[in-house]
Amino acid sequence: SSSPRRQTHPDLGLTVCAHGAAFAGTRVDAGTRALLAVLPRMAPDARTALDLGCGTGVLATALALARPELTVLAGDQSAAAVASAVETAAANGVAERVRVVRDDAASSIPDASVDLVVCNPPFHLGAAVVTGAADRLFAAAGRVLRPGGELWCVYNNRLPHRAALRRLVGPTQVAASDRHFTVTVSTRR
């Protein structure tokens, strides 16, 4: 296979690797940046975290770098994403602390086994498709989170995700927002 493209982001302290069709390539999209900005506030006592729909693994790698006590899982249904996430973790020296799995909506991860889920769901496939895809990820987060665990999610302000987050995970607060994106934290009931 071809070697991945690499890009270093000094502002984030991260090197991002991307194979083939991985979303955003070696760039770090605005939604991911919004989640990175609130990373210090996420579930301070968490021991296990999942980057759900991990893409190139930026969030998983950033969590592993920032929080050495965390066991970090990263999952994506895309083979290109999984390969990219493995390389991104390795390029940042945290390969042994980030376990990357190829699965669909966290299907390989046991129920109630995770303290923190981070998710930047897809939002540019057409509105109906997006809502369905996001809801599947939110339902997966609700399933794998322990009671009291947190889902931190970012989405485009135009999308009506808050009601689904409340329904599928639990009480949901806005943690941050700007002109384009909302970051929410949902606590598993």
Buried (B, 14 or more C-beta within 10 A) or exposed (E): EEEBBEBEBEEBEBBBBBBBEBBBBBBBBBBBBBBBBBBEEBBEEBEBBBBBBBBBBBBBBBBBBEBEEBBBBBBBEBEBBBBBBBBBBBBBEBBEBBBBBBEBBBEEBEEEBBBBBBBBBBBEEEEEEBBEBBBBBBBBBBBBBBEEBBBBBBBBEEBEBBEBBBEBBBEBEEBBEEEEBBBBBBBBE
